[in-house]
Protein backbone atom coordinates (compact mmCIF):
# COMPACT_ATOMS: atom_id res chain seq x y z
CA UNK A 1 0.00 0.00 0.00
CA UNK A 2 1.53 3.34 -0.97
CA UNK A 3 2.69 5.67 1.78
CA UNK A 4 0.20 8.40 0.86
CA UNK A 5 -2.73 5.99 1.05
CA UNK A 6 -1.60 4.79 4.49
CA UNK A 7 -1.27 8.35 5.70
CA UNK A 8 -4.74 9.25 4.46
CA UNK A 9 -6.19 6.15 6.10
CA UNK A 10 -4.58 6.96 9.45
CA UNK A 11 -5.66 10.61 9.30
CA UNK A 12 -9.22 9.64 8.43
CA UNK A 13 -9.34 7.22 11.35
CA UNK A 14 -7.99 9.83 13.74
CA UNK A 15 -10.46 12.47 12.57
CA UNK A 16 -13.42 10.10 12.86
CA UNK A 17 -12.47 9.05 16.36
CA UNK A 18 -11.88 12.67 17.43
CA UNK A 19 -15.36 13.64 16.22
CA UNK A 20 -16.96 11.29 18.72
CA UNK A 21 -15.37 13.16 21.63
CA UNK A 22 -16.92 16.44 20.50
CA UNK A 23 -20.45 15.32 21.34
CA UNK A 24 -22.41 17.39 23.81
CA UNK A 25 -24.56 15.89 26.56
CA UNK A 26 -27.99 16.80 25.18
CA UNK A 27 -29.92 14.17 23.26
CA UNK A 28 -30.15 14.37 19.50
CA UNK A 29 -33.36 14.71 17.50
CA UNK A 30 -33.17 11.02 16.67
CA UNK A 31 -33.30 9.99 20.30
CA UNK A 32 -35.99 12.52 21.11
CA UNK A 33 -38.33 11.58 18.26
CA UNK A 34 -37.68 8.01 17.19
CA UNK A 35 -36.50 6.15 20.27
CA UNK A 36 -38.84 7.69 22.82
CA UNK A 37 -41.95 7.26 20.67
CA UNK A 38 -41.01 3.72 19.62
CA UNK A 39 -40.96 4.52 15.90
CA UNK A 40 -37.36 3.41 15.45
CA UNK A 41 -38.43 -0.24 15.43
CA UNK A 42 -40.78 0.45 12.52
CA UNK A 43 -38.07 2.29 10.62
CA UNK A 44 -35.59 -0.54 11.15
CA UNK A 45 -38.17 -3.11 10.06
CA UNK A 46 -39.05 -1.22 6.86
CA UNK A 47 -35.40 -0.64 5.94
CA UNK A 48 -34.63 -4.31 6.60
CA UNK A 49 -37.49 -5.49 4.40
CA UNK A 50 -36.41 -3.16 1.59
CA UNK A 51 -32.77 -4.28 1.78
CA UNK A 52 -33.74 -7.96 1.89
CA UNK A 53 -36.03 -7.41 -1.11
CA UNK A 54 -33.26 -5.72 -3.10
CA UNK A 55 -30.79 -8.48 -2.19
CA UNK A 56 -33.26 -11.18 -3.23
CA UNK A 57 -33.99 -9.42 -6.50
CA UNK A 58 -30.26 -9.09 -7.27
CA UNK A 59 -29.69 -12.76 -6.47
CA UNK A 60 -32.52 -13.87 -8.75
CA UNK A 61 -31.36 -11.55 -11.55
CA UNK A 62 -27.84 -12.96 -11.28
CA UNK A 63 -29.19 -16.50 -11.62
CA UNK A 64 -31.28 -15.55 -14.66
CA UNK A 65 -28.35 -13.78 -16.31
CA UNK A 66 -26.10 -16.77 -15.65
CA UNK A 67 -28.62 -19.05 -17.37
CA UNK A 68 -28.88 -16.71 -20.36
CA UNK A 69 -25.07 -16.47 -20.62
CA UNK A 70 -24.82 -20.26 -20.49
CA UNK A 71 -27.43 -20.60 -23.27
CA UNK A 72 -25.57 -18.07 -25.42
CA UNK A 73 -22.26 -19.88 -24.87
CA UNK A 74 -23.85 -23.23 -25.71
CA UNK A 75 -25.28 -21.83 -28.94
CA UNK A 76 -21.94 -20.33 -29.96
CA UNK A 77 -20.13 -23.63 -29.41
CA UNK A 78 -22.48 -25.50 -31.74
VEXZA-912624 format. One line per field, with one value per residue: residue number from 1; chain; x, y, z of N, C-alpha, C, O in turn. Coordinates in steps of 0.2 Angstrom, whole numbers, plus 5000, padded with zeros to 4 digits. Layout:
// VEXZA-912624
koltor NUM, ...;
zagu A, ...;
n_c1 X, ...;
n_c2 Y, ...;
n_c3 Z, ...;
ca_c1 X, ...;
ca_c2 Y, ...;
ca_c3 Z, ...;
c_c1 X, ...;
c_c2 Y, ...;
c_c3 Z, ...;
o_c1 X, ...;
o_c2 Y, ...;
o_c3 Z, ...;
//
This chain:
// VEXZA-912624
koltor 1, 2, 3, 4, 5, 6, 7, 8, 9, 10, 11, 12, 13, 14, 15, 16, 17, 18, 19, 20, 21, 22, 23, 24, 25, 26, 27, 28, 29, 30, 31, 32, 33, 34, 35, 36, 37, 38, 39, 40, 41, 42, 43, 44, 45, 46, 47, 48, 49, 50, 51, 52, 53, 54, 55, 56, 57, 58, 59, 60, 61, 62, 63, 64, 65, 66, 67, 68, 69, 70, 71, 72, 73, 74, 75, 76, 77, 78;
zagu A, A, A, A, A, A, A, A, A, A, A, A, A, A, A, A, A, A, A, A, A, A, A, A, A, A, A, A, A, A, A, A, A, A, A, A, A, A, A, A, A, A, A, A, A, A, A, A, A, A, A, A, A, A, A, A, A, A, A, A, A, A, A, A, A, A, A, A, A, A, A, A, A, A, A, A, A, A;
n_c1 5004, 5003, 5013, 5006, 4993, 4992, 4994, 4983, 4973, 4976, 4975, 4961, 4955, 4959, 4953, 4939, 4938, 4941, 4930, 4920, 4922, 4918, 4905, 4890, 4881, 4867, 4852, 4850, 4840, 4836, 4835, 4826, 4814, 4812, 4817, 4811, 4797, 4795, 4796, 4807, 4809, 4800, 4805, 4817, 4813, 4806, 4817, 4825, 4817, 4816, 4829, 4832, 4823, 4829, 4841, 4837, 4831, 4842, 4850, 4841, 4841, 4854, 4855, 4847, 4853, 4865, 4860, 4856, 4868, 4874, 4866, 4869, 4882, 4882, 4875, 4884, 4895, 4890;
n_c2 4994, 5011, 5024, 5037, 5033, 5026, 5036, 5044, 5035, 5033, 5047, 5049, 5040, 5045, 5057, 5054, 5047, 5057, 5065, 5059, 5062, 5075, 5077, 5084, 5084, 5084, 5076, 5070, 5074, 5062, 5053, 5059, 5059, 5047, 5036, 5038, 5038, 5026, 5023, 5020, 5006, 5002, 5009, 5003, 4990, 4992, 4997, 4985, 4976, 4981, 4981, 4967, 4963, 4970, 4963, 4950, 4951, 4955, 4943, 4934, 4940, 4938, 4924, 4922, 4929, 4922, 4910, 4914, 4918, 4906, 4899, 4906, 4904, 4890, 4890, 4896, 4888, 4877;
n_c3 5000, 4995, 5003, 5004, 5004, 5015, 5025, 5023, 5027, 5040, 5045, 5042, 5051, 5063, 5063, 5063, 5075, 5084, 5082, 5089, 5102, 5103, 5106, 5113, 5129, 5127, 5121, 5104, 5090, 5085, 5095, 5103, 5095, 5088, 5096, 5109, 5106, 5100, 5087, 5080, 5079, 5069, 5058, 5057, 5054, 5041, 5033, 5034, 5027, 5014, 5011, 5011, 5001, 4990, 4989, 4987, 4975, 4967, 4968, 4962, 4949, 4945, 4944, 4933, 4923, 4923, 4918, 4905, 4899, 4899, 4890, 4878, 4877, 4874, 4862, 4854, 4854, 4846;
ca_c1 5000, 5008, 5013, 5001, 4986, 4992, 4994, 4976, 4969, 4977, 4972, 4954, 4953, 4960, 4948, 4933, 4938, 4941, 4923, 4915, 4923, 4915, 4898, 4888, 4877, 4860, 4850, 4849, 4833, 4834, 4834, 4820, 4808, 4812, 4818, 4806, 4790, 4795, 4795, 4813, 4808, 4796, 4810, 4822, 4809, 4805, 4823, 4827, 4813, 4818, 4836, 4831, 4820, 4834, 4846, 4834, 4830, 4849, 4852, 4837, 4843, 4861, 4854, 4844, 4858, 4870, 4857, 4856, 4875, 4876, 4863, 4872, 4889, 4881, 4874, 4890, 4899, 4888;
ca_c2 5000, 5017, 5028, 5042, 5030, 5024, 5042, 5046, 5031, 5035, 5053, 5048, 5036, 5049, 5062, 5050, 5045, 5063, 5068, 5056, 5066, 5082, 5077, 5087, 5079, 5084, 5071, 5072, 5074, 5055, 5050, 5063, 5058, 5040, 5031, 5038, 5036, 5019, 5023, 5017, 4999, 5002, 5011, 4997, 4984, 4994, 4997, 4978, 4973, 4984, 4979, 4960, 4963, 4971, 4958, 4944, 4953, 4955, 4936, 4931, 4942, 4935, 4918, 4922, 4931, 4916, 4905, 4916, 4918, 4899, 4897, 4910, 4901, 4884, 4891, 4898, 4882, 4873;
ca_c3 5000, 4995, 5009, 5004, 5005, 5022, 5028, 5022, 5031, 5047, 5046, 5042, 5057, 5069, 5063, 5064, 5082, 5087, 5081, 5094, 5108, 5102, 5107, 5119, 5133, 5126, 5116, 5097, 5088, 5083, 5102, 5106, 5091, 5086, 5101, 5114, 5103, 5098, 5080, 5077, 5077, 5063, 5053, 5056, 5050, 5034, 5030, 5033, 5022, 5008, 5009, 5009, 4994, 4985, 4989, 4984, 4968, 4964, 4968, 4956, 4942, 4944, 4942, 4927, 4918, 4922, 4913, 4898, 4897, 4898, 4884, 4873, 4876, 4871, 4855, 4850, 4853, 4841;
c_c1 5005, 5007, 5008, 4994, 4986, 4991, 4986, 4972, 4970, 4974, 4964, 4952, 4954, 4955, 4941, 4932, 4937, 4934, 4918, 4916, 4920, 4908, 4896, 4883, 4870, 4858, 4849, 4842, 4831, 4832, 4827, 4814, 4807, 4812, 4812, 4799, 4790, 4795, 4801, 4813, 4804, 4801, 4815, 4819, 4808, 4811, 4826, 4823, 4815, 4825, 4836, 4828, 4825, 4839, 4843, 4833, 4837, 4851, 4848, 4839, 4850, 4860, 4851, 4849, 4863, 4867, 4857, 4863, 4877, 4873, 4866, 4879, 4888, 4879, 4880, 4895, 4897, 4889;
c_c2 5006, 5021, 5034, 5039, 5028, 5030, 5044, 5042, 5032, 5041, 5053, 5045, 5041, 5054, 5060, 5049, 5052, 5066, 5065, 5060, 5073, 5082, 5080, 5082, 5079, 5079, 5074, 5071, 5066, 5052, 5053, 5060, 5050, 5035, 5031, 5037, 5029, 5018, 5020, 5010, 4998, 5004, 5006, 4991, 4986, 4994, 4990, 4975, 4975, 4981, 4971, 4959, 4965, 4966, 4951, 4945, 4952, 4947, 4933, 4933, 4939, 4928, 4917, 4924, 4925, 4911, 4907, 4916, 4911, 4897, 4900, 4906, 4894, 4885, 4893, 4892, 4877, 4875;
c_c3 5000, 5002, 5010, 5006, 5013, 5027, 5028, 5026, 5038, 5049, 5047, 5049, 5063, 5069, 5065, 5072, 5086, 5087, 5086, 5100, 5108, 5104, 5113, 5123, 5131, 5121, 5109, 5096, 5086, 5090, 5104, 5102, 5090, 5092, 5107, 5112, 5101, 5091, 5076, 5075, 5070, 5057, 5052, 5052, 5043, 5030, 5029, 5027, 5015, 5006, 5007, 5003, 4989, 4984, 4986, 4976, 4964, 4963, 4962, 4949, 4940, 4941, 4935, 4921, 4917, 4917, 4906, 4895, 4895, 4891, 4878, 4871, 4872, 4864, 4851, 4849, 4847, 4835;
o_c1 5009, 5003, 5005, 4991, 4981, 4987, 4984, 4967, 4965, 4971, 4961, 4947, 4950, 4952, 4937, 4927, 4934, 4932, 4914, 4911, 4919, 4905, 4899, 4882, 4866, 4863, 4847, 4838, 4825, 4827, 4823, 4809, 4802, 4807, 4809, 4795, 4784, 4794, 4801, 4816, 4806, 4801, 4816, 4822, 4809, 4812, 4828, 4826, 4815, 4826, 4839, 4830, 4825, 4841, 4847, 4834, 4837, 4854, 4851, 4840, 4851, 4863, 4853, 4849, 4866, 4870, 4859, 4863, 4880, 4876, 4867, 4880, 4892, 4881, 4880, 4898, 4901, 4887;
o_c2 5007, 5020, 5035, 5042, 5029, 5030, 5046, 5044, 5032, 5042, 5056, 5047, 5040, 5056, 5063, 5050, 5052, 5070, 5069, 5060, 5076, 5088, 5079, 5077, 5075, 5077, 5079, 5068, 5065, 5048, 5049, 5059, 5048, 5031, 5026, 5034, 5027, 5012, 5018, 5008, 4994, 5001, 5005, 4988, 4982, 4991, 4988, 4971, 4971, 4979, 4969, 4955, 4961, 4964, 4948, 4941, 4950, 4945, 4929, 4929, 4938, 4926, 4913, 4921, 4925, 4908, 4903, 4914, 4909, 4893, 4897, 4905, 4892, 4880, 4891, 4892, 4874, 4872;
o_c3 5004, 5005, 5015, 5010, 5016, 5032, 5034, 5030, 5042, 5054, 5051, 5052, 5067, 5074, 5068, 5075, 5091, 5092, 5088, 5104, 5114, 5103, 5118, 5120, 5133, 5117, 5109, 5099, 5087, 5090, 5106, 5105, 5091, 5092, 5109, 5116, 5099, 5088, 5071, 5070, 5066, 5052, 5046, 5048, 5039, 5025, 5023, 5023, 5010, 5000, 5003, 4999, 4984, 4978, 4982, 4972, 4958, 4958, 4958, 4945, 4934, 4936, 4931, 4916, 4912, 4913, 4901, 4889, 4890, 4887, 4873, 4866, 4868, 4860, 4845, 4844, 4844, 4830;
//
